[in-house]
Amino acid sequence: MALTNKFIEQAKQKLTKRKKELENEITRLSNQDPYQDKKPDYIDADPIDDVAEDLAHEDATLKSDVLEKELEQIIKALKRIEEGTYGLDENTGKPIDIKRLEANPSATTAI
């Protein structure tokens, strides 16, 4: 079943909204990363503070990595909308089930 223009437009709106949310969250995480304004180590001599900063940095980095991967998928899907290939499996060219696209508008494969 071919996707309707209405379905594609709704998917584009969802993807664009989610893209903005992800960009905002990635920025927020980056701003909260204690390594962003890291003082020289000799100023902060408390090892517990250093460990807390390391853990907070690792947490922010891991969360950002996951969000950036989702953002990449959304950008790919938006590009596919613009190219007219949205809803087709990027590997096989076969249509992606509409239920899969409803559940995950950034899906680029049928499975």
LINLINMO-V508455 format. One record per backbone hydrogen bond with DSSP energy under -1.0 kcal/mol. CO is the residue of the C=O (numbers start at 0). NH is the residue of the N-H. E is the energy in kcal/mol with one decimal. If there is no record, write none. Layout:
BEGIN
co:nh:e
CO:NH:E
CO:NH:E
END
This chain:
BEGIN
co:nh:e
3:7:-2.3
4:8:-2.6
5:9:-2.4
6:10:-2.4
7:11:-2.5
8:12:-2.3
9:13:-2.4
10:14:-2.9
11:15:-2.7
12:16:-2.3
13:17:-2.6
14:18:-2.5
15:19:-2.0
16:20:-2.1
17:21:-2.7
18:22:-2.5
19:23:-2.4
20:24:-2.4
21:25:-2.8
22:26:-2.1
23:27:-2.5
24:28:-2.6
25:29:-2.3
26:30:-2.5
27:31:-1.6
32:35:-2.1
34:37:-1.2
39:42:-1.9
45:49:-1.8
46:50:-2.4
47:51:-2.5
48:52:-2.5
49:53:-2.5
50:54:-2.7
51:55:-2.5
52:56:-2.6
53:57:-2.5
54:58:-2.6
55:59:-2.5
56:60:-2.7
57:61:-2.7
58:62:-2.4
59:63:-2.5
60:64:-2.4
61:65:-1.9
62:66:-2.4
63:67:-2.8
64:68:-1.8
65:69:-1.9
66:70:-2.6
67:71:-2.2
68:72:-1.8
69:73:-2.2
70:74:-2.6
71:75:-2.3
72:76:-2.4
73:77:-2.7
74:78:-2.2
75:79:-2.2
76:80:-1.9
77:81:-2.1
78:82:-2.1
79:83:-1.0
79:84:-2.3
79:85:-1.2
84:87:-1.6
86:95:-3.5
88:92:-2.3
93:88:-3.7
96:100:-1.9
97:101:-2.3
98:102:-2.0
99:103:-2.6
103:106:-2.4
107:89:-3.4
END
